[in-house]
Amino acid sequence: MHLEKVTASDQAIKLEDKHGAHNYHPLPVVLSKGKGVHVWDVENKKYYDFLSAYSAVNQGHCHPKIVGAMHEQASTLALTSRAFHNDILGPYEKYVTEYFNFDKVLPMNTGAEAVETAIKIARKWAYEKKGVEEHQAQIIVCENNFHGRTTTVISFSNDENARKNFGPYTPGFIKIPYNDIDALKDALASNDNIAGFLVEPIQGEAGVYTPADDYMQKAKELCNANNVLFIADEIQTGIARTGALLAVCGKCSCQGHCEQQATYSKPDMLILGKALSGGNYPVSAVLADNEVMNVIKPGQHGSTFGGNPVAGAVAIAALEVVKDENLIQNARKLGDLFRSELNKYIEQSDLVSLVRGRGLLNAIVINDSEESTTAWDICMALRDNGLLAKPTHGNIIRFAPPLVMTEAELLDCVSIIVKTLKQFEK
Ligand SMILES: *Cc1c(COP(=O)(O)O)cnc(C)c1O
């Protein structure tokens, strides 16, 4: 008789399959533990995490300082709602606004909620400050954007999978090509009702598309000149990921406090999430100066959990870790090393056409059709070789490890990646 060996992984996957909605297609690996740059599966196999929960875990898995802050606050006071004040919110708001150099913050929980918040603020600002006629405000967005999954946010996606059969869609958005400054200029010139330009400084989900070095700065100048809010979605790119505190900082090391507009395209609204908690808790935020944020009055926007004491304590700790451990500098240094090492391989490769990215947000493009399974198959082989990554779109694989990695670990990872890719060379 043939007895099938049922592993703990198989069982966990079966349970999800049977009892969970099928809204994801995960790589078949069941994780049960994480520490720093590593995760372990239920069979105790150890992996390098090269996704970092879509860049939420920049500070590394289960960072003791962040977990400690969370634990302490959770066992002191977890949630008051905003019906009452709590003694963490004010200090957190002071800390985060000084950290990113804005007057005010509006705290939310998930990234999509923060994007929704920014859209609402931009519209309200347009009606009350810019003088746009009610219901006429438009927001310019980019093709192939990813800003989350709510009905409004998917309304301006052009990913058919994300949109189809979820209509009717929210109006009020104008889509232009990404990294096309003339398209932005034309869109701004063609309409007097533009409230804002919502943009990712690097398009992460689309496949780590890095725009021209001066795209952010020129976009910001155009927005200024047209009295339009420049809204940066840094949920994935922000908080040291790209080797700068914010990706709008480009190659500048000012950590957001630069006085030179030439190197720091300070957004009118900054949207953060993911690594704002180091991945320990859903914490998101919209930051803006008074002129913009003060359009929001009591009762006009909110969230039961937004600004809760645990979120505040976790976010302060997570941001402190970024500074204490020089994660900006480390991401920049290791990112340069990663791309130069991979390029040595790519020069002789028929399989991989390029590596692109900034800091430790990178992707390789596989020389195969968008519909091919090669990228997925490579990720399966990477898994077998002890490194977890996932294709973003078709033939693109994103590599985004925690930023607490050492140089020796990074070189170890490069050798795993190169060894694996070589298995697929023809
Ligand atoms: C992940 C992400 C979001 C959505 O965040 P959620 O927390 O998943 O709602 C929005 N914008 C960008 C750029 C992201 O990467």
The ligand as an SDF file (V2000), in Angstrom:
LIG
                    3D

 15 15  0  0  0  0  0  0  0  0999 V2000
    1.4960   48.2400   -0.9060 C   0  0  0  0  0  0  0  0  0  0  0  0
    1.1930   49.5230   -1.5620 C   0  0  0  0  0  0  0  0  0  0  0  0
   -0.0450   50.1840   -1.3810 C   0  0  0  0  0  0  0  0  0  0  0  0
   -1.1800   49.5730   -0.5980 C   0  0  0  0  0  0  0  0  0  0  0  0
   -0.8710   49.3070    0.7310 O   0  0  0  0  0  0  0  0  0  0  0  0
   -1.7890   48.2670    1.5450 P   0  0  0  0  0  0  0  0  0  0  0  0
   -1.2620   48.3530    2.9490 O   0  0  0  0  0  0  0  0  0  0  0  0
   -1.5910   46.9250    0.9310 O   0  0  0  0  0  0  0  0  0  0  0  0
   -3.1950   48.7450    1.4260 O   0  0  0  0  0  0  0  0  0  0  0  0
   -0.2010   51.4190   -1.9740 C   0  0  0  0  0  0  0  0  0  0  0  0
    0.7630   51.9750   -2.7100 N   0  0  0  0  0  0  0  0  0  0  0  0
    1.9490   51.3740   -2.9190 C   0  0  0  0  0  0  0  0  0  0  0  0
    2.9850   52.0590   -3.7390 C   0  0  0  0  0  0  0  0  0  0  0  0
    2.2010   50.1200   -2.3640 C   0  0  0  0  0  0  0  0  0  0  0  0
    3.3530   49.5070   -2.6150 O   0  0  0  0  0  0  0  0  0  0  0  0
  1  2  1  0
  2  3  1  0
  2 14  2  0
  3  4  1  0
  3 10  2  0
  4  5  1  0
  5  6  1  0
  6  7  2  0
  6  8  1  0
  6  9  1  0
 10 11  1  0
 11 12  2  0
 12 13  1  0
 12 14  1  0
 14 15  1  0
M  END
$$$$
